[in-house]
Amino acid sequence: MRFTFQRPDLGNALAETEKDIERAVSSGMRDAADGLKQDLREDFVAAGLGERLSRTRRGKTFPEVGESAEAAASVWSRAPNIIDSFDRGVVIRSARGLFLAIPTAAAGKSGRSATGSREGITPEGWQRRTGLKLRFVYRRGRPQSWRRSVVVPHCGDDKLS
């Protein structure tokens, strides 16, 4: 009786194991980047910063094509200045030092001029459209002008609450 012994090719076995490791690491980095990006987007929405700002998050894995045991990932924002301002808690001011208007759903997206054409919302146009008078709250130490005032709707009484 004759026995034969076959020895497996150790080189091929190690090569297959190395490919499995590369696939696992690359897949893990893609999943980690996507998970972090999704978590950050959900955090932005939950904090009330809105869907639009949350969609500025981007992610990329390296290498972009193929697999590697040394894969890496990066997650960043396309609006880093806005995110930095929220992190530091900066005071939001208008670009030219004039009044700052914060749009709400009640204001609408656009207004109408006196002739009826579409235009951006202005205090005069908003008063004309809604019939509500705006009252200007002057800031101390500033010139008392229309352009440097805070605008609030006039509620009928002269007391601020």
N, CA, C and O of each residue as an XYZ file, in Angstrom:
644
protein
N       0.838     -1.156      0.000
C       0.000      0.000      0.000
C       0.897      1.237      0.000
O       1.858      1.350      0.760
N       0.550      2.105     -0.842
C       1.349      3.295     -1.015
C       0.543      4.531     -0.618
O      -0.591      4.688     -1.069
N       1.091      5.393      0.198
C       0.447      6.633      0.637
C       1.082      7.806     -0.090
O       2.292      7.850     -0.312
N       0.235      8.745     -0.450
C       0.754      9.977     -1.044
C       0.381     11.145     -0.135
O      -0.711     11.206      0.430
N       1.280     12.013     -0.025
C       1.061     13.186      0.825
C       1.176     14.427     -0.052
O       2.188     14.656     -0.715
N       0.106     15.222     -0.036
C       0.134     16.452     -0.812
C       0.220     17.625      0.153
O      -0.562     17.753      1.096
N       1.133     18.416     -0.103
C       1.332     19.572      0.735
C       0.662     20.774      0.055
O       0.890     21.011     -1.131
N      -0.175     21.550      0.803
C      -0.830     22.697      0.179
C       0.207     23.777     -0.136
O       1.238     23.902      0.524
N      -0.111     24.539     -1.161
C       0.788     25.616     -1.560
C       0.607     26.768     -0.577
O      -0.403     27.470     -0.603
N       1.573     26.944      0.267
C       1.500     27.953      1.316
C       1.455     29.372      0.741
O       0.794     30.239      1.312
N       2.125     29.617     -0.344
C       2.140     30.934     -0.988
C       0.748     31.359     -1.444
O       0.338     32.499     -1.224
N       0.026     30.440     -2.079
C      -1.340     30.752     -2.535
C      -2.275     30.990     -1.353
O      -3.118     31.886     -1.401
N      -2.136     30.211     -0.316
C      -2.982     30.368      0.871
C      -2.747     31.730      1.514
O      -3.700     32.392      1.923
N      -1.486     32.155      1.607
C      -1.188     33.464      2.186
C      -1.684     34.600      1.295
O      -2.149     35.620      1.801
N      -1.591     34.438     -0.011
C      -2.068     35.463     -0.936
C      -3.585     35.643     -0.813
O      -4.083     36.768     -0.823
N      -4.306     34.542     -0.698
C      -5.756     34.606     -0.523
C      -6.122     35.276      0.796
O      -7.064     36.065      0.856
N      -5.384     34.964      1.839
C      -5.637     35.581      3.150
C      -5.355     37.078      3.094
O      -6.088     37.870      3.687
N      -4.309     37.468      2.391
C      -3.981     38.881      2.260
C      -5.076     39.630      1.501
O      -5.424     40.752      1.871
N      -5.618     39.029      0.453
C      -6.713     39.655     -0.296
C      -7.957     39.790      0.580
O      -8.655     40.801      0.506
N      -8.241     38.787      1.405
C      -9.377     38.867      2.324
C      -9.194     40.011      3.320
O     -10.143     40.731      3.631
N      -7.979     40.171      3.813
C      -7.691     41.253      4.757
C      -7.873     42.606      4.069
O      -8.472     43.511      4.650
N      -7.372     42.762      2.847
C      -7.519     44.021      2.115
C      -8.987     44.357      1.878
O      -9.405     45.502      2.046
N      -9.774     43.336      1.481
C     -11.208     43.560      1.276
C     -11.889     43.999      2.559
O     -12.710     44.916      2.548
N     -11.550     43.347      3.667
C     -12.180     43.659      4.952
C     -11.816     45.071      5.425
O     -12.686     45.806      5.894
N     -10.550     45.454      5.309
C     -10.118     46.779      5.764
C     -10.749     47.865      4.895
O     -11.257     48.854      5.424
N     -10.727     47.701      3.582
C     -11.309     48.701      2.683
C     -12.810     48.838      2.917
O     -13.330     49.952      2.972
N     -13.498     47.727      3.053
C     -14.933     47.754      3.304
C     -15.239     48.408      4.655
O     -16.195     49.175      4.778
N     -14.430     48.102      5.655
C     -14.614     48.691      6.976
C     -14.425     50.203      6.958
O     -15.168     50.925      7.622
N     -13.446     50.688      6.209
C     -13.218     52.131      6.120
C     -14.359     52.831      5.379
O     -14.768     53.927      5.762
N     -14.870     52.202      4.324
C     -16.021     52.782      3.618
C     -17.224     52.865      4.552
O     -17.903     53.891      4.604
N     -17.490     51.787      5.291
C     -18.613     51.777      6.224
C     -18.421     52.805      7.337
O     -19.374     53.477      7.730
N     -17.199     52.930      7.844
C     -16.925     53.897      8.914
C     -17.120     55.326      8.425
O     -17.710     56.144      9.131
N     -16.637     55.636      7.232
C     -16.786     56.989      6.680
C     -18.259     57.309      6.427
O     -18.723     58.397      6.770
N     -18.993     56.375      5.832
C     -20.415     56.597      5.574
C     -21.196     56.734      6.879
O     -22.091     57.573      6.985
N     -20.861     55.919      7.862
C     -21.543     55.995      9.155
C     -21.281     57.310      9.867
O     -22.208     57.912     10.409
N     -20.025     57.771      9.876
C     -19.689     59.041     10.503
C     -20.382     60.198      9.792
O     -20.920     61.099     10.436
N     -20.365     60.167      8.469
C     -21.007     61.223      7.682
C     -22.510     61.268      7.984
O     -23.074     62.349      8.156
N     -23.152     60.114      8.049
C     -24.585     60.059      8.349
C     -24.873     60.526      9.774
O     -25.852     61.237     10.000
N     -24.041     60.140     10.733
C     -24.223     60.579     12.122
C     -24.091     62.090     12.240
O     -24.877     62.729     12.939
N     -23.099     62.667     11.558
C     -22.922     64.117     11.603
C     -24.107     64.835     10.965
O     -24.547     65.869     11.465
N     -24.620     64.298      9.873
C     -25.784     64.901      9.224
C     -26.996     64.865     10.156
O     -27.730     65.848     10.261
N     -27.205     63.740     10.825
C     -28.329     63.628     11.760
C     -28.159     64.588     12.937
O     -29.138     65.167     13.408
N     -26.924     64.760     13.416
C     -26.668     65.691     14.515
C     -27.006     67.122     14.115
O     -27.564     67.869     14.917
N     -26.676     67.513     12.885
C     -26.973     68.863     12.418
C     -28.470     69.091     12.359
O     -28.955     70.140     12.782
N     -29.202     68.128     11.843
C     -30.653     68.275     11.746
C     -31.268     68.313     13.146
O     -32.154     69.126     13.409
N     -30.807     67.443     14.043
C     -31.338     67.410     15.404
C     -31.039     68.704     16.157
O     -31.819     69.101     17.022
N     -29.929     69.366     15.845
C     -29.570     70.620     16.505
C     -30.336     71.803     15.920
O     -30.206     72.923     16.415
N     -31.130     71.574     14.879
C     -31.924     72.647     14.289
C     -31.177     73.460     13.252
O     -31.617     74.555     12.904
N     -30.063     72.957     12.750
C     -29.283     73.696     11.763
C     -29.765     73.456     10.340
O     -29.311     74.129      9.415
N     -30.667     72.519     10.154
C     -31.309     72.333      8.862
C     -30.697     71.245      8.001
O     -29.536     70.864      8.147
N     -31.537     70.767      7.097
C     -31.143     69.718      6.152
C     -30.065     70.206      5.191
O     -29.141     69.467      4.850
N     -30.193     71.444      4.764
C     -29.275     71.950      3.739
C     -27.843     71.989      4.246
O     -26.931     71.555      3.542
N     -27.627     72.502      5.453
C     -26.284     72.550      6.015
C     -25.773     71.140      6.308
O     -24.575     70.876      6.199
N     -26.676     70.244      6.678
C     -26.241     68.877      6.967
C     -25.726     68.179      5.710
O     -24.853     67.314      5.790
N     -26.261     68.550      4.563
C     -25.820     67.913      3.313
C     -24.473     68.426      2.815
O     -24.006     67.981      1.766
N     -23.839     69.342      3.529
C     -22.508     69.794      3.128
C     -21.426     68.803      3.543
O     -20.274     68.952      3.135
N     -21.762     67.807      4.334
C     -20.789     66.804      4.761
C     -20.440     65.886      3.599
O     -21.317     65.406      2.881
N     -19.158     65.654      3.430
C     -18.655     64.788      2.362
C     -17.711     63.757      2.960
O     -17.159     63.963      4.041
N     -17.528     62.657      2.261
C     -16.608     61.621      2.711
C     -15.912     60.974      1.532
O     -16.465     60.892      0.436
N     -14.701     60.518      1.765
C     -13.932     59.867      0.706
C     -13.049     58.804      1.342
O     -12.499     59.006      2.424
N     -12.921     57.689      0.670
C     -12.024     56.629      1.146
C     -10.858     56.503      0.174
O     -10.985     56.768     -1.022
N      -9.744     56.100      0.711
C      -8.525     55.933     -0.087
C      -8.003     54.530      0.107
O      -7.948     54.074      1.249
N      -7.626     53.832     -0.908
C      -7.659     54.217     -2.321
C      -9.093     54.244     -2.837
O      -9.955     53.498     -2.371
N      -9.325     55.117     -3.805
C     -10.663     55.252     -4.364
C     -11.077     54.010     -5.142
O     -12.244     53.620     -5.117
N     -10.144     53.400     -5.817
C     -10.412     52.204     -6.604
C      -9.533     51.089     -6.075
O      -8.354     51.307     -5.797
N     -10.086     49.912     -5.933
C      -9.320     48.789     -5.437
C      -9.394     48.678     -3.928
O     -10.178     49.362     -3.271
N      -8.558     47.802     -3.396
C      -8.571     47.531     -1.971
C      -7.158     47.567     -1.431
O      -6.191     47.310     -2.149
N      -7.052     47.895     -0.135
C      -5.745     47.988      0.481
C      -5.869     47.649      1.954
O      -6.892     47.924      2.582
N      -4.813     47.046      2.506
C      -4.778     46.767      3.936
C      -4.485     48.038      4.711
O      -4.623     48.056      5.934
N      -4.082     49.104      4.024
C      -3.795     50.383      4.659
C      -4.782     51.447      4.187
O      -4.396     52.593      3.958
N      -6.047     51.075      4.042
C      -7.069     52.002      3.572
C      -7.284     53.105      4.605
O      -7.049     52.913      5.798
N      -7.735     54.262      4.126
C      -8.000     55.405      4.990
C      -9.275     56.088      4.519
O      -9.736     55.854      3.402
N      -9.844     56.933      5.375
C     -11.056     57.669      5.020
C     -10.972     59.072      5.585
O     -10.287     59.323      6.577
N     -11.680     59.980      4.934
C     -11.729     61.363      5.385
C     -13.166     61.859      5.269
O     -13.838     61.594      4.273
N     -13.640     62.583      6.293
C     -14.969     63.184      6.273
C     -14.778     64.669      6.535
O     -14.077     65.037      7.477
N     -15.387     65.536      5.717
C     -15.220     66.972      5.857
C     -16.522     67.672      5.480
O     -17.489     67.036      5.062
N     -16.525     68.981      5.636
C     -17.686     69.787      5.280
C     -17.316     70.732      4.154
O     -16.186     71.214      4.078
N     -18.273     70.993      3.286
C     -18.056     71.966      2.221
C     -18.393     73.380      2.687
O     -18.288     74.334      1.916
N     -18.801     73.513      3.959
C     -19.093     74.833      4.539
C     -18.361     74.966      5.873
O     -19.001     75.127      6.912
N     -17.027     74.902      5.857
C     -16.299     74.902      7.129
C     -16.424     76.200      7.912
O     -16.388     76.174      9.142
N     -16.571     77.331      7.237
C     -16.685     78.612      7.947
C     -17.995     78.697      8.725
O     -18.021     79.213      9.843
N     -19.067     78.202      8.147
C     -20.356     78.222      8.835
C     -20.309     77.311     10.055
O     -20.773     77.681     11.134
N     -19.756     76.140      9.881
C     -19.671     75.201     10.999
C     -18.766     75.752     12.096
O     -19.063     75.598     13.280
N     -17.671     76.386     11.713
C     -16.775     76.989     12.695
C     -17.483     78.096     13.470
O     -17.272     78.238     14.675
N     -18.318     78.880     12.794
C     -19.028     79.949     13.497
C     -19.999     79.385     14.522
O     -20.167     79.973     15.591
N     -20.643     78.260     14.225
C     -21.523     77.637     15.207
C     -20.714     77.053     16.365
O     -21.141     77.126     17.518
N     -19.553     76.478     16.067
C     -18.706     75.926     17.126
C     -18.226     77.006     18.091
O     -18.204     76.793     19.303
N     -17.841     78.168     17.552
C     -17.316     79.243     18.387
C     -18.414     80.112     18.981
O     -18.157     80.861     19.924
N     -19.632     80.031     18.452
C     -20.729     80.846     18.962
C     -20.604     82.313     18.606
O     -20.843     83.179     19.447
N     -20.231     82.602     17.368
C     -20.035     83.994     16.961
C     -21.373     84.716     16.819
O     -22.412     84.085     16.625
N     -21.334     86.023     16.917
C     -22.513     86.855     16.715
C     -22.688     87.051     15.217
O     -21.742     87.414     14.519
N     -23.883     86.815     14.732
C     -24.161     86.952     13.303
C     -24.544     88.400     13.028
O     -25.458     88.939     13.652
N     -23.845     89.016     12.100
C     -24.099     90.405     11.716
C     -24.302     90.462     10.204
O     -23.897     89.563      9.467
N     -24.932     91.529      9.774
C     -25.118     91.679      8.338
C     -23.784     92.051      7.692
O     -22.883     92.553      8.365
N     -23.662     91.811      6.423
C     -22.394     92.001      5.719
C     -21.957     93.461      5.678
O     -20.765     93.746      5.786
N     -22.898     94.391      5.524
C     -22.546     95.794      5.396
C     -22.864     96.604      6.651
O     -22.829     97.834      6.615
N     -23.172     95.935      7.753
C     -23.467     96.653      8.984
C     -24.865     97.241      9.014
O     -25.176     98.049      9.888
N     -25.714     96.849      8.073
C     -27.088     97.333      8.054
C     -27.937     96.385      8.883
O     -27.402     95.564      9.628
N     -29.255     96.490      8.763
C     -30.092     95.607      9.555
C     -29.982     94.174      9.040
O     -29.681     93.941      7.870
N     -30.225     93.245      9.914
C     -30.144     91.826      9.571
C     -31.547     91.259      9.577
O     -32.234     91.318     10.597
N     -31.974     90.723      8.478
C     -33.297     90.121      8.379
C     -33.142     88.613      8.392
O     -32.377     88.049      7.610
N     -33.863     87.973      9.273
C     -33.819     86.514      9.364
C     -35.130     85.999      8.788
O     -36.187     86.238      9.372
N     -35.090     85.299      7.658
C     -36.331     84.865      7.020
C     -37.013     83.751      7.800
O     -36.360     82.842      8.310
N     -38.310     83.835      7.882
C     -39.113     82.772      8.481
C     -40.145     82.341      7.455
O     -40.323     82.994      6.427
N     -40.816     81.250      7.734
C     -41.839     80.769      6.807
C     -42.978     81.774      6.683
O     -43.605     81.880      5.629
N     -43.249     82.518      7.767
C     -44.342     83.496      7.737
C     -44.059     84.640      6.769
O     -44.995     85.229      6.229
N     -42.798     84.963      6.542
C     -42.457     86.073      5.660
C     -42.627     85.716      4.190
O     -42.827     86.605      3.363
N     -42.552     84.455      3.854
C     -42.644     84.046      2.458
C     -41.273     84.065      1.804
O     -40.284     84.452      2.427
N     -41.218     83.646      0.550
C     -39.932     83.562     -0.140
C     -39.631     84.782     -0.989
O     -38.463     85.096     -1.218
N     -40.638     85.466     -1.453
C     -40.400     86.668     -2.244
C     -41.560     87.617     -2.036
O     -42.611     87.242     -1.516
N     -41.350     88.841     -2.446
C     -42.389     89.855     -2.281
C     -42.801     90.409     -3.622
O     -42.376     89.933     -4.675
N     -43.634     91.418     -3.561
C     -44.094     92.096     -4.774
C     -43.795     93.581     -4.631
O     -43.969     94.162     -3.560
N     -43.354     94.172     -5.695
C     -43.103     95.617     -5.675
C     -44.443     96.349     -5.801
O     -45.492     95.720     -5.937
N     -44.396     97.664     -5.753
C     -45.611     98.463     -5.886
C     -46.263     98.256     -7.253
O     -47.479     98.392     -7.390
N     -45.457     97.926     -8.264
C     -46.004     97.693     -9.608
C     -46.487     96.262     -9.803
O     -47.107     95.952    -10.821
N     -46.210     95.388     -8.839
C     -46.682     94.012     -8.926
C     -45.639     93.005     -9.380
O     -45.923     91.808     -9.423
N     -44.435     93.461     -9.721
C     -43.402     92.517    -10.149
C     -42.756     91.863     -8.921
O     -42.786     92.408     -7.817
N     -42.175     90.688     -9.145
C     -41.529     89.967     -8.043
C     -40.243     90.664     -7.641
O     -39.515     91.186     -8.486
N     -39.968     90.669     -6.337
C     -38.737     91.256     -5.825
C     -38.392     90.570     -4.512
O     -39.183     89.795     -3.974
N     -37.216     90.861     -4.010
C     -36.835     90.359     -2.700
C     -37.679     91.022     -1.627
O     -38.213     92.111     -1.837
N     -37.802     90.378     -0.491
C     -38.619     90.927      0.587
C     -37.904     92.115      1.209
O     -36.729     92.032      1.565
N     -38.624     93.215      1.336
C     -38.129     94.418      1.995
C     -39.100     94.761      3.112
O     -40.243     94.304      3.091
N     -38.671     95.559      4.091
C     -39.619     95.953      5.145
C     -40.861     96.656      4.584
O     -41.978     96.386      5.027
N     -40.669     97.555      3.613
C     -41.826     98.248      3.028
C     -42.757     97.272      2.323
O     -43.976     97.347      2.479
N     -42.186     96.362      1.551
C     -42.996     95.390      0.822
C     -43.742     94.460      1.763
O     -44.890     94.102      1.500
N     -43.111     94.071      2.841
C     -43.760     93.188      3.807
C     -44.930     93.902      4.468
O     -45.993     93.309      4.647
N     -44.746     95.181      4.838
C     -45.839     95.963      5.436
C     -46.995     96.109      4.450
O     -48.160     95.974      4.822
N     -46.662     96.386      3.189
C     -47.684     96.566      2.162
C     -48.457     95.269      1.937
O     -49.678     95.290      1.783
N     -47.744     94.137      1.918
C     -48.382     92.857      1.630
C     -49.234     92.349      2.793
O     -50.340     91.854      2.578
N     -48.730     92.469      4.018
C     -49.438     91.901      5.168
C     -50.386     92.883      5.831
O     -51.320     92.473      6.521
N     -50.158     94.176      5.629
C     -50.982     95.169      6.300
C     -50.562     95.420      7.741
O     -51.195     96.214      8.436
N     -49.507     94.758      8.200
C     -48.996     94.963      9.556
C     -47.898     96.013      9.519
O     -47.074     96.039      8.605
N     -47.899     96.881     10.530
C     -46.851     97.901     10.615
C     -45.647     97.322     11.329
O     -45.787     96.560     12.285
N     -44.472     97.685     10.865
C     -43.243     97.293     11.532
C     -42.789     98.439     12.425
O     -42.940     99.612     12.082
N     -42.241     98.085     13.556
C     -41.711     99.092     14.469
C     -40.214     98.865     14.558
O     -39.762     97.723     14.643
N     -39.452     99.928     14.540
C     -38.004     99.825     14.565
C     -37.500     99.984     15.984
O     -37.878    100.918     16.691
N     -36.646     99.067     16.392
C     -36.039     99.111     17.718
C     -34.617     99.593     17.521
O     -33.801     98.914     16.898
N     -34.326    100.767     18.053
C     -33.017    101.365     17.837
C     -32.003    100.815     18.817
O     -32.325    100.542     19.973
N     -30.800    100.657     18.359
C     -29.712    100.186     19.212
C     -28.963    101.390     19.755
O     -28.768    102.381     19.051
N     -28.550    101.299     20.995
C     -27.793    102.394     21.597
C     -26.447    102.548     20.907
O     -25.828    101.576     20.475
N     -26.019    103.795     20.820
C     -24.708    104.064     20.259
C     -24.650    103.990     18.751
O     -23.572    104.094     18.165
N     -25.780    103.812     18.122
C     -25.828    103.729     16.657
C     -26.686    104.859     16.111
O     -27.600    105.325     16.792
N     -26.409    105.299     14.908
C     -27.289    106.294     14.284
C     -28.702    105.735     14.166
O     -28.888    104.561     13.844
N     -29.681    106.570     14.427
C     -31.064    106.113     14.371
C     -31.575    106.258     12.945
O     -32.226    107.244     12.601
N     -31.276    105.285     12.144
C     -31.726    105.334     10.761
C     -32.434    104.035     10.423
O     -32.304    103.031     11.124
N     -33.167    104.076      9.360
C     -33.911    102.913      8.873
C     -32.976    101.730      8.657
O     -33.306    100.606      9.037
N     -31.841    101.960      8.067
C     -30.946    100.887      7.683
C     -30.180    100.281      8.852
O     -29.628     99.190      8.705
N     -30.123    100.924      9.979
C     -29.378    100.395     11.111
C     -30.307     99.991     12.250
O     -29.898     99.998     13.411
N     -31.533     99.644     11.936
C     -32.513     99.328     12.961
C     -32.886     97.859     12.916
O     -32.752     97.188     11.893
N     -33.352     97.386     14.041
C     -33.910     96.036     14.112
C     -35.399     96.182     13.881
O     -36.041     97.040     14.486
N     -35.957     95.351     13.010
C     -37.359     95.470     12.637
C     -38.150     94.391     13.349
O     -37.804     93.211     13.280
N     -39.225     94.796     14.041
C     -40.135     93.837     14.671
C     -41.548     94.218     14.292
O     -41.826     95.405     14.119
N     -42.463     93.256     14.153
C     -43.850     93.602     13.834
C     -44.480     94.384     14.981
O     -44.235     94.081     16.148
N     -45.286     95.383     14.655
C     -45.981     96.174     15.662
C     -47.266     95.445     16.038
O     -48.090     95.140     15.175
N     -47.428     95.171     17.314
C     -48.549     94.359     17.779
C     -49.734     95.189     18.266
O     -50.723     94.617     18.723
N     -49.668     96.497     18.184
C     -50.789     97.306     18.609
C     -50.536     98.062     19.884
O     -51.051     99.169     20.039
N     -49.764     97.518     20.810
C     -49.437     98.258     22.025
C     -48.004     98.751     21.925
O     -47.219     98.224     21.136
N     -47.658     99.750     22.713
C     -46.337    100.339     22.633
C     -45.343     99.728     23.596
O     -44.233    100.243     23.732
N     -45.702     98.645     24.270
C     -44.796     98.021     25.224
C     -44.070     96.854     24.560
O     -44.665     96.071     23.820
N     -42.800     96.759     24.834
C     -42.039     95.599     24.362
C     -42.063     94.560     25.445
O     -41.897     94.895     26.618
N     -42.259     93.331     25.101
C     -42.235     92.279     26.126
C     -41.034     91.417     25.989
O     -40.853     90.481     26.768
